[in-house]
Amino acid sequence: MAKASAKDIARAARLAEALKIHYPDAHCELDYRSPHELLIATILSAQATDVSVNQATPALFARFPTPADYAKATPADIEPFIKTIGLFRNKAKAVHAAMTTLVEQFGGEVPRTMDELLTLRGVARKTANVVLGNAFNINVGFVVDTHVERLSTRLGLVAPGSPVARIEQRLMQLFPRDQWCDLSHQLIFHGRRACKARMPQCSDNPICREFGERCELRGEAKRRSSEETKRRSSKA
């Protein structure tokens, strides 16, 4: 991957400042009280909404207060608490296996390194980055969820069609390390509240207006406008 240019970094800095201004309270919207609860909630959030996870976890966390409680149980014991979340059977197995590994290999504590977190079932880089950044304030990488992936293209930070790994590498080039966690939340907030996948509300949004020149929606709007102009001209 080519190194980010000074121009690209300067543009990214302006975007970061705009996001900070518009979303000063952006934060992880998963509910948790400890690192292991955040780890579990993040595993459950795959292909699910934070809202659905937050509806399920209070009873789950009350029934299984510690990693050891999950390890002593079975996936079948966990399933009833998360059956409202998609893929709940696979996720019950992942949660049980991850908590068992915490107990057997890490003394019941959530590890603080990427390599160790990646040994846990159900944990890939996105989940590990969420846990490290939010539970421990450790910026190892950049969280790239579906919103960050979409916005990275629409805001011109990466080329269209870039794979997740390349998006993360590019964002790590463009933004200072100490901003990675906060910026991921701000981008996610923007994606959930304005630059949505369906029915985006970008037309009057200052961030989209200033930084969305490469957005496919803007290109589509221009195309429709041009076609409408031609249609009207032909009738004149």
N, C-alpha and C positions, 0 to 999 in steps of 0.2 A: 504494500500500500504506500502510495506517495505521501510524503510528509505534508502536513497542513501548512499552507502558505500564511504569511503574516496577515494578508488581507482576509483570509478565511477565519483566522483566529480573532482578528479585530471585529469582524461581523458577529462571530459567536459570542464575544464579550458583550456586544450591544444587545443581542438576544437574551443573554443571561440576565442582564440588568433589567430588561423589560419584563421578563418572567418574574423576577424577584419583586418588582413593583406591583405587578398585577396579582401575584399569588404569594403574598408575604407569609401566609399561614399554612402553606402547603406542607403536608405531612403524610406519613404512612396511614392509610385509612383502615388498616386491619387492627382490630382490638386485641391487645395482649398486655400481660403484666410482667413477663419474664422472657429471657431469650428462647427458652424451649417452647413457650406458647407462640412466640412469633414464628419460630421455625415450623411448627405444626400448622399455624394459620396460613403461612405462605405455601406450604405443600398442598393444602386444601384449596388454595385459590387458583390453582392451575385450571384453565378453561372454566372458571367460575367467577362470579362477581364478589367483590369484597363484602357487599351487603349480605349475600347469601351465606358467606363464611361467618360473618359477625352474628348472624342469627343463630347459627348452629353451635358456635364455640363456647358460649357461657355454660351450657349444660355439660358439654364435653370436658371443659377444663375443671368444672366442679367435681365431676365423677373421677377424673384422672388428674390429680393435682401435680404429680411429679413424673419425670421420665420413668422411674421405677414402676409406677402404677400401670403405665402402658405396657411395659415389658412383662409384667406379671399377667397381663390380660391376653386376649387373643384378638385377631382382626375382627372376628365375629362379635366380640364384645364392644368394639368401637363403632361398628357399622350403624347401629340404631341412632347414634348421636349425629351422624353426618349424612344420613340417607337423603336429605333434601338437597345435597350438593352433587353435582354431576360426577360420574365415575367414582361413586363413594366406595365401592368394594375395593377397587385398586388403591384408592387413597387410604383406606383403612389398613391395608397391607403395608403401604409405604410408611405410614405414621408408626405402626407397630414396629416395623423393622428399624426405622430410624431411631426411635426411642430405645430399642433394645441395644443398638450399637452404641448409643450414648452411655448407657449403663455399663456395658461390657468393656468398652474400649476407652471411654473418656470420663469415667468416674461420675457419670450422670450430668456432666456439664456440656453445654454447647461449645464446640471448639471455635477458636478465633482465627483460623486460617482457611483460605480458600481450598487448599489441597485436602485438609481434613474434612471440611464440610462436604466436599464432593464424594467422599467415601460413603455418605449416608444415602440410603435408598430414597428416591423421590426428590433428590437435591441436584440441580444443575446450576450453572453460573448465575442465572437470574435470582433464584432462591437464595443462593449463598451471598450474593451482593446485597439483597434485601436485609438479610440477617446481620451481616457484618456492618453495614452502614447504619442501620437503625438500632440494633441492640448494643453495638460496641463502638459506634462512631469510627469505624475503620473503613476507609475508602480504598478498596482493592480494584474494583471495576465499576462499570456503569450499568445500572439496572435497565435492561431493554425488554419491556413488556410490549404488548400489542399497541399501546398508545404511543410509547416512545418510538417504536418501529415506524408507525404511521407518520408521526410528526417529524421524525428525522428526514423523511423523504419530502414531505410537504413544505417544510421550512428550509429545504435546500442544504441540509447538513451532510447528506449522503446521496449517492446516485440511486435512482429508482431501481428496485429489484435487488438491492444489496442484502446479503444474508445477515442474520443477527450478529454473528461473530464479527463481521466487518463493521457493522454499525457501532458496536461497542468499542472497537478499536479506534474508530474515527472520532467518536465522542470523547474518548480519553485523550486524543490528540488535541481536540479543539478547546477543551475546558480544563481549568486547573483542578488538580486532584481534590482539593478541599471543598470543591463545589459539587462533586459528582452525586452525592446522595441527595442534597437539597434540590439540585437541578432535575434529577429524575422525578422527584415528587412534583415539582413545578410543571414539568412537561406532561406528567400524567394528569394533573389537575386541568391543564389546558385542553388535553385530549378528551377528558370526560365532560368538560363544561362548555367548550366552544368548538374545537376542531374534531368533532365526532366522526366516526367512520360512516355513519348514516345520518342524514339530515344535519349536516354541520351548521353551526351558527357563527360563521366566520365573516359574513359580509360587513358587519360593523365593528369587528374586533381589531383593535390597533396592532396587535402582534401579527395577526394574519395579514393585515394590510401592509405592514412594513416588511415582513420577512417571508411572506408566502408567495413570492413571485414565481416560484417553481411548482406551486401546488397544482395538481392535475385538475382540481375543481375550478381554479381560476382560468386555466386554459380552456376547459369545457365551457365556462360561462362566456369567455371571449368568442369561442367558436359559435355558440348559439346566437350571441349578439350580432356577429358578422352575418350569419345566415339570415337573421331577421331583417337586418339592414338591406341585404340584397333582395329579399323577398318584397320588402316595401318599395324598393327602387324599381323593381320589375313591374309593379302595379301602377307606378306613377305615370 
